[in-house]
Amino acid sequence: MRPESHVRTAAQNIQQQRVTILINKPVGYVSGQAEHNYKPAITLLDEATHWREDESPIRFHRSQLLGLAPQAVWILTRKVCWVLTQDGRIAKQLIGEDSKVDKEYLVRVQGKLEDSGLALLNQGLKLDREYLKPAKVTWQNEDQLRFVLREGKKRQIRRMCELSG
């Protein structure tokens, strides 16, 4: 067998062991690192929460929690589902620069937001010296904004809110 086929086979074996986990993240959990008394959603993952009808030959093991990149996705039922994946191809499709997948968030806010601030949230903000892709930001109710983003920069929504007052 040629050396390049050994490398290809090894890479395929590693790729086949990557996991992608879908989770319905309840209120009170954050997608990434713990913050402000909120637990990370990853703490919800264990053998007891494994979907009983999963037909995958790969069984849950705590080591699979390493390298999971959280992504939020709206499922057709309008329920948010968090996708935690070790597979860079999936992460890139969900949050990569060229991703066509919208990311939707409901955010509780305090204070008054002027119409000009709402317009700024929708288009015109600059983070890390780059203009953001246009967002769709609307009022969900009197204290909650609905953000639909086409990108996912670190702490983007929090930073957008700070910039818009």
N, C-alpha and C positions, 0 to 999 in steps of 0.2 A: 504494500500500500504506500502511496506517495505521501510525503510529509504534509502537504497542504490538505489532503483528505483527512488526516489525523486531527489537524487543527479544526477543520470544518465539522467533523463529527463531535469533537469535544465542545465546540461552541454551540452546536445544536442541542447537545445533552444539557448544557448549562441553561440555555434558553427555555427548554422544556420544563425545567424545575422552577422557573419564575412564577410567582403567584400574582393574581389580581383578585382583590376582595371587594365585594359590594356590601355596603352597610347603610342602614337607615339610621343616621346620626340624630339622636334626640337632642332637644334643647338642653343647654347646660354643658355641652361638650364642644371642644374646639377641634379643628381638623389637624392642626400641627402640634407644636409644643404647648404644654400646660401654661396657662396664664390667668392672672386675676381670679384665682379660685375655681377656674374651670379645668376639668380633666380633659386630657387628649382622648379623642375617639378611639384611638388604638387600644385603650384599656378595656374596651368592650369586646375585644377579640379574644376568644379562647375556645376550647373544644365544646363547651356548653352552648355557645352561640353559633356554632357551625351549622349551616343549612343541612338538615337531615337528608334531603333529596339530592345532594351534590353527588354527581356521578364521576367526578374527577378521581383518578387513581392516586392523586397526591393528597395525603392526609395532613391536617393542621399540625404545625409544630411551631413553638415560640420563636425559633430562629427565622421563620418566614416574616416576622415583623420587622426585621432589619431591612433598611433600604426602601421601605414603602413610601411612595410619593402620593400625598392626598390630593384628590381632584373632586370637585363637586359637580354633579350633573343632574339635570332635571329628567326624570323618567316620564314616559307618556302619561302617567296617572297624575302628574303635577306634584309628585312627592319628590323631595330631594333625596338623592342617593349619593353617598360618598364612595368614590372609587379609590381604593388604595392599591397601588400597583408597584411591582418591582420591575416591570417591563417598560423600558424606556420608549419603545415604539408606541405603546398605548398612551403613556404620559405625553409624548410629543403630539399625538393626535388630539388629545384633550386640551393641552395648555401651551403647546409650542407656538412659536411666532406666527406660523401659517395656519394655525388651528381655525377651523370654521365652526367649532362648537361654542355655543354661548354658555357662559357661566352666570347663573342667577343667584342672587343673594337677597335676603330680607334683613334689613339693618335697623335696629332701634336707634333713634337719635334724640338728642336733647337740644333745646334752644330753638331759635327762629332761623329759618333758612329763607332768604329773600329769593325772588324769582331769578335775579341775576346769578345767585349762588347755584341754583338748580341748573341754569343754562350752562354755567361753568363746569358743573359736574358732568353734563352730557357731552360737552365738547370744548376743549380749550385748556385743559390742565396739562402741566408738564411735570414729570417725575424723573429724577436722575438725569436731568438735562435733555430729556426726550419727550415729545408730545405723545400723549396716550391715544390709543385708537378711540374713536367715538364710542361713548357708552350710552345706554338707555337708562336714565334714572327718573323714576316717577314716585309720587307719594302712594304708598300702599294703604296707609291710614294716617291718623293725626300724629303719630310718633314713630312711623316706620317708613323707610325708603326702600324701594325695590331697585336693585342694581342688576343690569344685564351687561356683562363685560365680554369682550372678545379676546382679552389677554388676562394674564394673572401675575402681575408683578407683586413682589413681597410686600405684604401689608398695604396693598393698593387701595382698598376701600377706606381704611382708616386714614391713610395719608391724603386721599382725595377729600374726605370730609374735613380734615384739618385745614387744607388749602382753601376750601370754599367757605370756611367760617361756620 
